[in-house]
Amino acid sequence: MLQLERKKEENKDILRLIGEVDASNSILLDQSIQEILEQGATVLLIDGTELEYISSAGLGVFMSYLDDFSERGIRFAIFGLNEQVNEVFKILGLDRLIAIAPDLSTATRLTHES
């Protein structure tokens, strides 16, 4: 099961993922990111502090937006991943394509440096 909570903080949009992202619910993640983009976001931070699991379908959602983020100048980072989920990103080499930070303040700093 996946819960998504969105909040706007100063000039950044934060999307909090709670539970598991898998093939059955990755469309919800995709729709949420699409809505955020349509509303003109310039900084998108994914809060993974309560993300327990992510499947290849969930990872694919993030990958599908990387070019879009780049073309639109959207700064993007994921933060707060537990060790197991973080390891999945590393094994697949996604940590070289996506800014991954330990916490919100680091993610904020990373997205303001780029």
SERO-4910 file (N, C-alpha, C, O; in steps of 0.05 Angstrom, whole numbers):
BEGIN
 pado doro    nc1    nc2    nc3   cac1   cac2   cac3    cc1    cc2    cc3    oc1    oc2    oc3
  Met    A     17    -24      0      0      0      0     18     25      0     39     25     13
  Leu    A      9     45    -14     24     70    -16      6     93     -9    -17     95    -18
  Gln    A     16    111      8      4    136     14     22    158      4     47    156      7
  Leu    A     11    179     -7     26    202    -16     16    227     -2     -8    232     -1
  Glu    A     35    243      8     28    268     21     45    289      8     69    287      6
  Arg    A     31    310     -1     46    332    -15     44    357      2     22    364     12
  Lys    A     66    371      4     65    398     16     84    416      2    104    408    -11
  Lys    A     77    441      3     93    462     -9    107    477     13     93    486     32
  Glu    A    133    480     11    148    494     32    166    514     18    184    506      3
  Glu    A    162    539     23    176    561     10    175    556    -20    153    556    -32
  Asn    A    198    552    -34    197    549    -63    200    520    -71    208    514    -94
  Lys    A    194    501    -53    198    473    -61    173    457    -55    158    462    -37
  Asp    A    169    437    -72    148    418    -68    160    392    -56    180    383    -66
  Ile    A    147    382    -35    157    358    -22    135    337    -24    112    341    -16
  Leu    A    143    314    -36    124    292    -39    134    269    -20    155    258    -24
  Arg    A    118    263      0    125    243     20    113    216     12     89    214      7
  Leu    A    130    196     10    121    169      3    119    152     28    139    150     43
  Ile    A     96    141     33     92    125     57     84     97     49     63     93     35
  Gly    A     99     77     57     93     49     50    110     38     28    134     41     28
  Glu    A     97     26      8    111     12    -13    102     22    -41     79     26    -45
  Val    A    122     25    -58    116     32    -86    121      7   -103    144     -3   -103
  Asp    A    100     -3   -116    103    -27   -133     87    -23   -158     76     -2   -163
  Ala    A     86    -44   -174     72    -42   -200     43    -35   -197     31    -23   -215
  Ser    A     30    -44   -175      2    -39   -172     -5    -10   -165    -28     -1   -168
  Asn    A     14      5   -154      8     33   -146     28     54   -157     25     77   -150
  Ser    A     46     45   -174     66     65   -184     52     86   -201     63    108   -204
  Ile    A     29     80   -212     14    100   -227      6    124   -209      4    147   -219
  Leu    A      1    119   -184     -6    141   -165     18    160   -162     14    184   -161
  Leu    A     42    148   -160     66    165   -158     69    181   -184     75    205   -183
  Asp    A     66    168   -206     68    181   -232     48    205   -234     56    227   -243
  Gln    A     23    200   -227      3    221   -228     10    244   -209      6    267   -217
  Ser    A     20    238   -186     27    259   -167     50    277   -177     49    301   -175
  Ile    A     70    264   -189     92    279   -200     82    296   -223     90    319   -226
  Gln    A     65    284   -240     55    299   -263     39    324   -254     42    345   -266
  Glu    A     23    321   -233      8    344   -223     26    366   -212     22    390   -217
  Ile    A     47    358   -198     66    377   -188     79    392   -211     83    417   -209
  Leu    A     87    378   -232     99    391   -255     80    410   -268     87    433   -276
  Glu    A     55    402   -271     35    418   -284     30    444   -269     21    464   -280
  Gln    A     35    443   -243     30    467   -226     55    485   -225     56    504   -209
  Gly    A     75    478   -241     98    496   -244    120    493   -223    134    513   -217
  Ala    A    124    470   -212    145    466   -192    172    471   -204    177    466   -227
  Thr    A    190    482   -188    218    486   -196    237    469   -179    259    463   -188
  Val    A    228    462   -155    244    444   -138    225    422   -128    205    428   -116
  Leu    A    233    397   -133    217    374   -124    234    356   -107    255    346   -115
  Leu    A    226    353    -82    240    335    -63    221    312    -56    198    316    -50
  Ile    A    232    288    -58    217    264    -51    226    256    -23    250    250    -18
  Asp    A    207    255     -4    213    247     23    209    217     25    187    207     24
  Gly    A    232    203     28    231    174     29    234    163     57    241    139     61
  Thr    A    230    179     78    235    171    105    216    148    114    223    132    131
  Glu    A    193    146    101    174    125    108    169    106     85    149     91     84
  Leu    A    187    106     65    185     88     43    198     62     51    222     60     57
  Glu    A    183     40     51    192     14     60    203     -3     37    221    -20     41
  Tyr    A    193      2     13    201    -15    -10    195      0    -36    175     15    -37
  Ile    A    212     -4    -56    206      7    -83    213    -14   -103    235    -25   -103
  Ser    A    195    -20   -121    200    -40   -142    212    -26   -167    215     -2   -167
  Ser    A    218    -42   -187    228    -31   -212    208    -12   -225    216      7   -238
  Ala    A    182    -18   -221    162      0   -232    163     28   -219    161     48   -233
  Gly    A    167     28   -193    170     54   -179    195     69   -187    194     93   -192
  Leu    A    218     54   -190    242     67   -199    239     77   -227    249     99   -234
  Gly    A    224     62   -243    219     71   -271    204     97   -272    208    113   -291
  Val    A    187    103   -253    172    128   -253    192    151   -250    191    170   -266
  Phe    A    211    149   -231    231    170   -228    248    173   -253    254    195   -262
  Met    A    257    150   -264    274    151   -288    260    164   -311    272    178   -327
  Ser    A    234    159   -314    219    170   -336    217    201   -335    212    213   -356
  Tyr    A    222    213   -312    220    242   -310    247    256   -311    248    281   -312
  Leu    A    269    242   -310    295    255   -309    300    274   -332    310    297   -327
  Asp    A    294    266   -357    298    284   -379    279    308   -377    287    331   -383
  Asp    A    254    303   -369    235    324   -365    244    345   -345    243    369   -350
  Phe    A    254    335   -322    265    353   -302    287    370   -313    288    394   -309
  Ser    A    305    357   -327    328    371   -339    319    393   -359    329    415   -358
  Glu    A    301    385   -377    292    404   -397    277    428   -385    279    450   -395
  Arg    A    263    423   -363    247    444   -351    263    459   -329    253    479   -317
  Gly    A    287    451   -324    303    464   -303    293    458   -275    297    474   -257
  Ile    A    280    435   -271    270    428   -245    292    414   -229    304    395   -239
  Arg    A    297    424   -205    317    412   -188    303    390   -172    282    395   -160
  Phe    A    316    366   -170    303    343   -159    322    328   -141    345    324   -148
  Ala    A    311    319   -119    327    302   -100    308    284    -85    285    290    -81
  Ile    A    320    262    -75    305    243    -58    321    243    -32    345    242    -32
  Phe    A    306    243    -10    320    242     16    307    223     36    284    216     33
  Gly    A    323    215     56    313    199     78    308    170     72    293    157     87
  Leu    A    321    159     52    317    131     45    329    113     67    351    118     77
  Asn    A    315     91     73    327     72     92    349     57     77    352     59     53
  Glu    A    365     43     92    389     30     81    382     11     58    396     10     38
  Gln    A    361     -5     62    353    -25     41    345    -11     15    354    -19     -6
  Val    A    328      9     17    318     23     -7    342     38    -20    345     38    -45
  Asn    A    358     51     -4    381     65    -14    400     46    -29    411     54    -50
  Glu    A    403     23    -19    420      3    -32    410     -4    -60    426     -9    -78
  Val    A    384     -6    -63    372    -12    -90    380     10   -110    387      4   -132
  Phe    A    378     35   -101    386     58   -119    415     55   -126    423     60   -149
  Lys    A    432     48   -107    461     46   -112    467     23   -131    483     26   -149
  Ile    A    456      0   -126    461    -24   -142    455    -19   -171    469    -27   -189
  Leu    A    433     -4   -176    425      2   -203    439     26   -215    434     33   -238
  Gly    A    456     39   -199    470     62   -208    454     88   -209    462    108   -221
  Leu    A    430     87   -198    412    110   -199    422    133   -181    415    156   -184
  Asp    A    440    126   -162    451    147   -145    470    166   -161    477    187   -151
  Arg    A    478    157   -185    494    174   -202    476    192   -220    486    212   -231
  Leu    A    451    186   -222    432    201   -239    414    219   -222    404    239   -232
  Ile    A    409    211   -198    390    224   -180    404    233   -155    419    218   -143
  Ala    A    400    258   -147    412    268   -122    398    254    -99    373    256    -96
  Ile    A    413    240    -82    402    226    -59    415    237    -34    440    237    -32
  Ala    A    399    246    -16    409    259      8    399    245     33    378    232     33
  Pro    A    414    247     55    405    234     80    381    248     93    366    235    108
  Asp    A    378    274     89    356    288    103    347    312     86    359    319     66
  Leu    A    326    325     96    314    348     82    333    371     78    334    383     57
  Ser    A    348    378     99    365    401     97    387    396     76    394    415     61
  Thr    A    398    372     75    418    366     54    406    366     27    418    377      8
  Ala    A    382    355     24    368    355     -2    363    383    -12    366    389    -35
  Thr    A    354    400      7    349    428      0    375    442     -9    375    456    -29
  Arg    A    396    437      5    422    449     -3    431    439    -30    440    454    -47
  Leu    A    428    413    -35    436    401    -61    420    414    -84    431    419   -105
  Thr    A    394    418    -80    378    428   -102    381    458   -105    373    469   -126
  His    A    393    472    -86    398    500    -90    426    505   -101    432    528   -109
  Glu    A    444    485   -100    470    488   -111    471    483   -141    488    494   -155
  Ser    A    451    468   -151    451    461   -179    440    483   -196    439    480   -221
***
